C-alpha cells in the first residue's frame, strides 16, 4: 500500500489505474491523492493571450486544453456580470450585465487588471471582490500586461511577471487591499485594454 501511495504521489502511476473500489474511510489519503492528480493537470480559462496554470501557479501551455477555442476577457467578464446580476450579489447596486477588465495600474494595485468589473446603473464600474472574494477575479493564467520586456499574468489575483515570487506579491497586495481602496469604483474615463 505504501508503494502505491508513493507511485501515485510522484505521478509514476496514474490514479485511474487503481481500483475504483477503494474504501475511502480505510484510505483517507485517497481524496488528497485525487486532488493532487487533478491539480497537476493544466487548467485554463481558454481566453485570448492567456496561458494555462497549475495549482502552484506554474504557467503552462494550454493549447491542448483549449483546443483552439479562446474567448475574449470581456466575454468572460460579461458572462460573470450577467450571472451576478441575476443572483443580485450586491443588493445596493444594479449591474447592467456588461463586464470588463481594466488595464494594469500598479499605482492603484496589482490586482486591478485581474479583477472582473461590472457596469452599474450609475454608469460606473464595480468589482464585487468584497462580496465574492476570489470569484470576482479572473482565473490564474490570464494575460494582464506587457511592460515592453515581458508578459504579465494573473497569479493569485495579482498581475505579475511569469516566475515572480507570488508569496511576496500576495503580502504586498493584502496590505494594499486593506488600505483606503476598500471600495474601488471606476468610471468610464478609465481606459480598458
N, C-alpha and C positions, 0 to 999 in steps of 0.2 A: 504494500500500500504506500509506504514512504517513497519508494522508487517511482510509483505512478505520479504522486504529487510533485516530485522533483521534475520528472519529464514534462508534465503539463505546465508547470510554473515557468520553465525555461523555453517553452514553445517547441520542445523536441517531440512532443506527442500531442496531436490535436485533441482537444477536449471532446470533439464529436465522435472520436473513435472509441471512447469509453462507453460503458453500458449506460443506457438511459434509465436503468432500474436502480440507480444508486439511492439508497435511503438517506435523505438529506439530514435527518436527525442523527444518524450514525456517522455522518461525514459532514460536519458543519463547515469545513473548509471548501466544500463543493461550490457554494454560491460565490465565494470570493474568487475561486478559480474561473468560474464562468464570467464574472465581471471583468477580471483581468484579461481574459482572452478577448472579450468584446472591446475593451478599451485599447487594446493593442492594434485594432483594426483602424484604418484610415476613415475618418468621418469628415463629411464636407457639406457645406451649405449649397454647393453647386451654383454659386453666383459668379459672374464675370470677374476675372482677375483674382479670384480667391485661390487659396491653397487648402488642402485637407489638413486636419490636425489629428494628433493622438492625445490621449489624456494628459500626458506630461507637457502638453502644448509643444510638441515637436511638429513643425510644419512638414507636410508630406505632399507628394504628387497625387492629386485627386482625379486624374484623368480616368482611371478605371472605375472609380466610384460614381462619377457623374455621367460617364458615357457621352460626353459632348453636350449635355443639356445643362446650361448655366443661365440663371436668371439675373436680372439687374438687382442691385441693392434696394432701389426704390420699389421694385415689385415685391421684394421680401418685406420691406418696411410697411408698405401699403396693406399687404395681407395681414400682418400683425395688427396694424391700427384698426382695420375693419373688424377683426376678432375682438379687440379690446373695446371698440365702440359698442359692439353687440353685447359684450359682457358688462359694460358700464363699470370698468375697473377704477375710474376716477370720477365719482359721482359729482364732484364740484365742477368738472369740465365736460364739455361736449366735444368729443372727437368727430371730425368730419370724414374720417376714413382714409385720409391721404397720409402716407408715411414717407419719411425721407431720412437720409443720413447726411450729416454736415461735415464740412471739411475739417481737417486736423487743425486744432487751435490749442497748442501747448500752454498758452497763457491762461486759457480757461481750464484746461485739464486734458490729460492724455486719454481720457475716457470719451470725450465728446464725439469723436468720429466712429466710435464703436457702439454708441447708444442709438436706439431707434427713437425718432421724434415723430409725433403725430400732430397734424394741424388741428387747431381748436376752432370753435365758433367765434373766438375773439381774433382770428387771423394771426395767431401766434403758434409757435411750435413748442411742444412739451414732451419730455421724455418721462414716462411713468416709472422711473427707476426706484423711487422710494416705495411705491406701491407694489411693484412686481419684482424688485431685486434683479437677479441675473437674467430673468426672462425679458427684461427691457433692453437687452443688448443683443447685438448681432453675434452669431456663433463665432467661436475662436477660428482663426484662419482667414477671416475676411480681410481683403486688402483694404488699407485705410489711408495710406500716404506714401509719397516718394519725396525724399529731400534733395533729389538731384544726384544722389550717390547710391542709395539703396531703397528697397521697398520696405514698408512697414505693414504689419498685420495685426489684427485684433488678437490679443492673447490675454486671457483672464480679464476681459472687458477694457483693456488698455491698448492703445495704438503704439506698438513697439517694433523696433527692427528685428529681423529674424536673428535668433541666437541670443537676444538680450536676456539678462538675468531677470526673470519675471518677478521673483520674490521681492527684490529691491524696488521695482516699479510698483508692486502692489502696496507696499508700505507707504510710499510717497503718494499714491493715489488715494489711499484711505484717509490720509491727512488732508488732502485737497478736497475730498468729498465731504469731510466733516467741517470744512471751513464755511465761509459765508455763502458759498454757492449751493445752498441746500436745495432750492427750487429754481433751477435754471429754466427760463422760458426764453425762447429765441424768436424774434420777429422776422418778417420776410427780408429784412435788409442783410441778414447773414447769408452768404452765398453757399449754396450746396455744391457738392462735387459734380 
